[in-house]
Structures are given as structure tokens and as C-alpha cells.
């Protein structure tokens, strides 16, 4: 945690938490799926995402040509992006991501960060709340900027995270391929957040 398959080379400072084999294996297909989607979405902006795509992702397509590759082909879509300078919509390729699979992977990562930082397991779902970058930005908040003063652990271009702890709970900001980030709230912060 974060999944080693997301990396080209596993960094020395990768976090390793104790976990039973069943828990580790239960998320492996979801982690492979998320590595593929994150590498695809980061392909244009991240050299590491491109190398992960050209290496590990393409190898997984060759091993199981009818699996993940055909799934991604079904999930391709067209996204219209409005230009703020010119009132014209540009049509770009997009990728629909299976929310449940993404949440399983990101919840596992957030729980692992929490255990690593505080030595305490999060046992119930109401103790953890996750937000995608776009959800936060839509509210006019940018935790990528706000969290810069928080202590950071950097594992290269593939993964980095920042954390802040208080009596009411903890916040974890984590990012993949310097492109997509998530914010996790834990403890009372998560339980009392308006839903």
C-alpha cells in the first residue's frame, strides 16, 4: 500500500502494513483495474504513467486479452470540455471509471495510511470519507494547495501523500502520477461531515 503494481520500480520508502493474504488478494483485480485507468488518464501528463501503460498494463492485456482490455474499450466515452477563453466545446476521449472498484482501492489505501501514521485500524465505514479531486474543486476548495504545509511522503511521480491529524480526526491527501488526487477524512471529521 500503495499497490506495488502502480510503480515502475518499487521505492525504498514504500509503506508496508501487515495484512492477511485473503485481504491482500481480494483487492488485486481492483488494483490492476485502477492502475490501468489511472495510467490511462495520466498518460498525456505523466512520463511514469506512460511507462506503466506501455509496460505493465500492455503486458496484462497480452496475458488476458478478453478481460481488462475489452472492459476499457466498453468504458471509453466522449467528454465535452468548455473552453473558458472561447465559448466552444471541445470533444475529447474520456474513460468511465467503475466507482465501486475505485472506492475499494482508495479506501484500502486511506486505511493503510491511517494505520501507518497512527497505528490504529479504521474498523467501520462511517470512520472514513473519500473525495475525488473534482468533487473538492467543484466546491471551490483546492486541497492540493491547502495541504502543502502538511508533512509529505513522496514516492516519486507515482504516489505521494500528505497528512494532518487533530483530535477530531485525520485528513489524508494522496495523488497518483502527479495527476489525480483524493482527500480522505477519518474519525469524527468523517462521521459528522454533512452527506
C-alpha positions in Angstrom: 0.0 0.0 0.0 0.0 1.9 -2.2 -0.2 -1.1 -4.6 3.3 -2.0 -5.8 1.9 -2.6 -9.3 1.4 1.1 -9.7 5.2 1.7 -9.7 7.8 1.1 -12.3 10.3 0.5 -9.6 9.1 0.0 -6.0 10.6 2.8 -3.9 12.6 2.1 -0.8 10.1 4.2 1.3 7.0 2.3 0.2 4.7 1.7 3.1 4.2 -2.0 4.1 1.5 -2.8 6.6 0.7 -6.2 8.0 -2.3 -7.8 6.2 -3.7 -11.3 5.8 -3.3 -13.0 2.5 -7.1 -13.0 1.9 -7.3 -9.2 2.4 -4.3 -8.7 0.1 -5.5 -10.9 -2.7 -9.2 -9.7 -2.5 -8.2 -6.3 -4.0 -5.7 -7.4 -6.6 -8.0 -7.3 -9.6 -9.4 -3.9 -8.5 -5.9 -2.6 -8.0 -4.9 -3.8 -11.5 -8.0 -2.1 -12.9 -7.2 1.2 -11.1 -3.6 1.1 -12.2 -4.8 0.8 -15.7 -7.4 3.6 -15.5 -5.0 5.9 -13.6 -2.2 5.3 -16.1 -4.6 5.9 -19.0 -5.9 9.1 -17.5 -2.4 10.3 -16.6 -0.8 9.2 -19.9 -0.7 12.7 -21.5 0.8 14.5 -18.5 3.0 11.9 -16.7 6.0 10.2 -18.1 5.8 7.5 -15.4 2.1 6.9 -16.2 3.1 6.4 -19.9 5.8 3.9 -19.0 3.5 2.0 -16.7 0.9 1.9 -19.5 3.5 0.8 -22.1 4.9 -1.8 -19.8 2.8 -3.5 -17.1 -0.6 -2.5 -18.5 0.1 -3.8 -22.0 1.6 -7.0 -20.6 -1.6 -7.5 -18.6 -3.6 -7.0 -21.9 -1.5 -9.8 -23.5 -2.0 -12.2 -20.6 -5.8 -11.7 -20.6 -6.8 -10.2 -23.9 -10.6 -10.6 -23.3 -10.5 -9.2 -19.7 -9.4 -5.7 -18.8 -8.7 -4.5 -22.3 -12.2 -5.3 -23.6 -13.7 -3.7 -20.4 -11.8 -0.5 -21.0 -12.9 -0.4 -24.6 -16.5 -0.5 -23.4 -15.8 2.3 -21.0 -14.5 4.7 -23.5 -16.6 7.8 -23.9 -16.6 11.3 -25.4 -16.3 14.2 -23.0 -17.2 17.8 -23.9 -14.9 20.4 -22.4 -15.9 24.0 -22.5 -13.0 26.4 -23.1 -13.2 29.4 -20.7 -11.5 31.7 -23.3 -13.6 30.7 -26.2 -17.2 29.6 -25.6 -16.7 26.4 -27.6 -16.9 22.8 -26.5 -14.0 20.5 -27.4 -14.8 16.8 -27.7 -12.1 14.6 -26.1 -11.9 10.9 -25.3 -12.7 10.0 -21.8 -12.9 6.9 -19.6 -15.8 6.0 -17.4 -14.4 4.5 -14.1 -16.3 1.9 -12.1 -16.9 3.8 -8.9 -17.2 0.8 -6.6 -13.9 -0.6 -7.7 -12.2 2.7 -7.4 -13.6 3.2 -3.9 -12.4 -0.3 -2.7 -8.9 0.6 -3.8 -8.8 4.1 -2.4 -10.4 3.1 0.9 -7.8 0.4 1.3 -5.0 3.0 0.6 -6.5 5.5 3.0 -7.0 2.9 5.8 -3.4 1.8 5.2 -2.1 5.4 5.5 -4.1 5.8 8.7 -2.7 2.6 10.2 0.8 3.5 9.2 0.6 7.0 10.6 -1.3 6.3 13.9 -1.1 2.5 14.4 -4.9 2.4 14.6 -7.2 0.4 12.3 -10.3 2.1 10.9 -13.0 -0.6 11.6 -16.3 0.9 10.3 -17.2 2.5 7.1 -18.5 5.7 8.8 -15.0 6.4 10.0 -13.7 7.1 6.5 -15.0 9.5 3.9 -13.3 10.0 0.5 -13.5 12.8 -2.1 -12.2 12.9 -5.6 -10.2 15.9 -6.8 -13.1 17.1 -9.0 -15.6 16.9 -6.1 -13.4 19.2 -4.0 -12.6 21.6 -6.8 -16.3 21.9 -7.6 -16.8 23.3 -4.1 -14.1 25.9 -4.7 -11.5 24.2 -2.5 -8.1 23.0 -3.6 -6.5 20.7 -1.1 -3.5 20.2 -3.4 -2.7 23.8 -2.4 -4.2 23.9 1.1 -2.3 20.8 2.1 1.1 22.0 1.1 2.0 22.8 4.7 1.2 19.3 5.8 4.0 16.7 6.2 4.5 14.9 2.9 5.8 11.5 2.0 6.9 11.4 -1.7 7.4 8.1 -3.5 8.3 9.8 -6.8 6.0 10.7 -9.6 3.8 7.6 -9.0 2.5 8.4 -5.5 2.7 10.9 -2.7 0.6 11.8 0.3 0.2 14.4 2.9 -1.5 14.1 6.3 -2.9 16.3 9.1 -4.1 14.9 12.4 -6.2 16.5 15.1 -8.4 15.4 18.0 -11.4 15.3 15.7 -9.8 13.0 13.1 -7.3 13.0 10.4 -7.1 14.1 6.8 -5.0 12.5 4.1 -4.4 14.0 0.6 -2.9 11.5 -1.8 -2.0 11.7 -5.5 -1.1 9.3 -8.4 1.1 10.2 -11.3 1.1 13.9 -10.3 -2.3 14.0 -12.0 -5.2 12.6 -9.9 -5.7 13.2 -6.2 -8.1 12.2 -3.4 -8.9 13.5 0.1 -9.8 11.2 2.9 -11.4 12.3 6.2 -11.3 10.0 9.2 -12.7 9.8 12.7 -15.2 12.4 13.9 -14.4 14.6 10.9 -15.8 11.8 8.6 -18.8 10.9 10.9 -20.1 14.4 11.2 -19.4 15.6 7.7 -22.8 16.6 6.0 -23.7 13.9 3.5 
